[in-house]
């Protein structure tokens, strides 16, 4: 019989549900001043945003940028 290992990254104790504050993909296409950065993302995430960008006739980088901006606004 295998021992179950506790994942150190998993929460311990009571969980609390939070409101979904992230916008749907179609709202991630906006124009704004930008700064060049290098960022490594998972292939799965990039593929998702590329598919959504194609669906909404925009660029996936713009959608990612808007998502990061919304996150920063929420926690600033």
Secondary structure, 3 states (H helix, E strand, C coil): CCCCCCCCCCCCCCCCCCCCCCCCHHHCCCCCCCCCCCCCCCHHHHHHHHHHHHHCCCCHHHHHHHHHHHHHHHCC
